[in-house]
Amino acid sequence: MVASPSTRAEAPPPAVPPHLNSLTGTRFLAAMAVFGFHALCTTLFADKTWQMMPVPGTFASYLWEGNWASVSFFFILSGFVLTWSMRPGDTTAKFWRRRVLKIWPNHLLTFAAAAILFGTVLNMGFGWQSALLNVSLLHAFFPPLETWTAFNSVSWSLSNEAFFYLLFPFLVRYIGRIRPQRLWAWATGVIAVIFLVPLVATLLPGAGGMFQPWTQSPHLEFWFTSKFPPVRLLEFVFGIIMARIVLTGRRLPVGVGGSVALTAFAYVVGPHLPLTYPQAAATVIPLGLLIANMARADLSRRPSLLHGRVMVWLGEVSFAFYMCHLLVIIFGTIWLTGGRSYDFPAALGIVALLFLISLALAAAMFHLVEQPIMRRFAGTRRAGAALVPAPAAAPAAAEQPPALAGVAPTTPNP
């Protein structure tokens, strides 16, 4: 649990927060971890230590944790950035409209690609019920594996994000009323609930059945702790609170170096924790501190390798990269290898090729789909999956939400 830091507050941040370029670049690093995890779910690597299924090998188990840490990072960052970039004078309707315009075009594009590819290449049937739930981003609310993994299975996280966006205007109003002196107490309370979730999951009816070796936990427990939107909402709320902690000048218990060390420690220890603790609880504290410290570093205009144009651009395309990468891995592996396994150098070379193909497709989706739609319909001068500044007239520089999040930052009137 997070210990309450010293009551001595740091100097308040400037009235106009800077763009969070460090977090933009970091988002692509997180997306790469998800890509690496899914690459190891294939049969490319002959060495079982690099195989994720049926049971994660020695090295694969750490990329398993990296996958969950990355998703948790995106959810926390989503709440953080939306709060950071609030625009007084905006409305709830405009906020929701921008989020719809941001996430649904790429979602529908990859949904259509998945439906065509699975139907023609693998001769899989088209389930209308799963399709409707998927298109409407409701599929993560349902526990059956064939529901939340249907079509482009990574879209389960968008189902969560859509739920977060629906509630954000109301959550931010309530959390905005919390006195700054009590923010750390609220953050600690949210973390305590996150740590209770794996225990609560064991009490679910039938939670002990339908064991899935690749999840390392009973299926219902796995779905409840890692896919169910109301549960993952806790990380989003934690991100909102952490943003307010930084923006109100509250003191952080550790600096950038300390939060990096804590994140590394949680990353190593996470795979060895019982129940479903590796899915979120293992890394939520260090990731929240890391995001807050990186934002504070940007407030101080500290130099960072993550500020470079290349890293910022990679962060901008990370949403599209996330949405297309699994389809590239699945069907690229089929077409390139026919299901064969290879020694490490050859397998790594194929993974690198799949990565470059995913990145090229992501760039095309970003520049040909995301940006044109956002510029035309969302009223943003520059749009995309990256953290994007608000117009200069806005009282606070706005940031684009993370890869799994929405668009041009806006918030409703309080």
Rosetta blueprint (number, residue, H / E / L):
1 M L
2 V L
3 A L
4 S L
5 P L
6 S L
7 T L
8 R L
9 A L
10 E L
11 A L
12 P L
13 P L
14 P L
15 A L
16 V L
17 P L
18 P L
19 H L
20 L L
21 N H
22 S H
23 L H
24 T H
25 G H
26 T H
27 R H
28 F H
29 L H
30 A H
31 A H
32 M H
33 A H
34 V H
35 F H
36 G H
37 F H
38 H H
39 A H
40 L L
41 C L
42 T L
43 T L
44 L L
45 F E
46 A L
47 D L
48 K H
49 T H
50 W H
51 Q L
52 M L
53 M L
54 P L
55 V L
56 P L
57 G L
58 T L
59 F L
60 A H
61 S H
62 Y H
63 L H
64 W H
65 E H
66 G H
67 N H
68 W H
69 A H
70 S H
71 V H
72 S H
73 F H
74 F H
75 F H
76 I H
77 L H
78 S H
79 G H
80 F H
81 V H
82 L H
83 T H
84 W H
85 S L
86 M L
87 R L
88 P L
89 G L
90 D L
91 T L
92 T H
93 A H
94 K H
95 F H
96 W H
97 R H
98 R H
99 R H
100 V H
101 L H
102 K H
103 I H
104 W H
105 P H
106 N H
107 H H
108 L H
109 L H
110 T H
111 F H
112 A H
113 A H
114 A H
115 A H
116 I H
117 L H
118 F H
119 G H
120 T H
121 V L
122 L L
123 N L
124 M L
125 G L
126 F L
127 G L
128 W H
129 Q H
130 S H
131 A H
132 L H
133 L H
134 N H
135 V H
136 S L
137 L L
138 L L
139 H H
140 A H
141 F H
142 F L
143 P L
144 P L
145 L H
146 E H
147 T H
148 W H
149 T L
150 A L
151 F L
152 N L
153 S H
154 V H
155 S H
156 W H
157 S H
158 L H
159 S H
160 N H
161 E H
162 A H
163 F H
164 F H
165 Y H
166 L H
167 L H
168 F H
169 P H
170 F H
171 L H
172 V H
173 R H
174 Y H
175 I H
176 G L
177 R L
178 I L
179 R L
180 P H
181 Q H
182 R H
183 L H
184 W H
185 A H
186 W H
187 A H
188 T H
189 G H
190 V H
191 I H
192 A H
193 V H
194 I H
195 F H
196 L H
197 V H
198 P H
199 L H
200 V H
201 A H
202 T L
203 L L
204 L L
205 P L
206 G L
207 A L
208 G L
209 G L
210 M L
211 F E
212 Q E
213 P H
214 W H
215 T H
216 Q L
217 S E
218 P E
219 H H
220 L H
221 E H
222 F H
223 W H
224 F H
225 T H
226 S H
227 K L
228 F L
229 P H
230 P H
231 V H
232 R H
233 L H
234 L H
235 E H
236 F H
237 V H
238 F H
239 G H
240 I H
241 I H
242 M H
243 A H
244 R H
245 I H
246 V H
247 L H
248 T L
249 G L
250 R L
251 R L
252 L L
253 P L
254 V L
255 G L
256 V H
257 G H
258 G H
259 S H
260 V H
261 A H
262 L H
263 T H
264 A H
265 F H
266 A H
267 Y H
268 V H
269 V H
270 G H
271 P H
272 H H
273 L L
274 P L
275 L L
276 T L
277 Y H
278 P H
279 Q H
280 A L
281 A L
282 A L
283 T L
284 V H
285 I H
286 P H
287 L H
288 G H
289 L H
290 L H
291 I H
292 A H
293 N H
294 M H
295 A H
296 R H
297 A H
298 D H
299 L H
300 S L
301 R L
302 R L
303 P L
304 S L
305 L H
306 L H
307 H H
308 G L
309 R H
310 V H
311 M H
312 V H
313 W H
314 L H
315 G H
316 E H
317 V L
318 S H
319 F H
320 A H
321 F H
322 Y H
323 M H
324 C H
325 H H
326 L H
327 L H
328 V H
329 I H
330 I H
331 F H
332 G H
333 T H
334 I H
335 W H
336 L H
337 T H
338 G L
339 G L
340 R L
341 S L
342 Y E
343 D L
344 F H
345 P H
346 A H
347 A H
348 L H
349 G H
350 I H
351 V H
352 A H
353 L H
354 L H
355 F H
356 L H
357 I H
358 S H
359 L H
360 A H
361 L H
362 A H
363 A H
364 A H
365 M H
366 F H
367 H H
368 L H
369 V H
370 E H
371 Q H
372 P H
373 I H
374 M H
375 R H
376 R H
377 F H
378 A L
379 G L
380 T L
381 R L
382 R L
383 A L
384 G L
385 A L
386 A L
387 L L
388 V L
389 P L
390 A L
391 P L
392 A L
393 A L
394 A L
395 P L
396 A L
397 A L
398 A L
399 E L
400 Q L
401 P L
402 P L
403 A L
404 L L
405 A L
406 G L
407 V L
408 A L
409 P L
410 T L
411 T L
412 P L
413 N L
414 P L
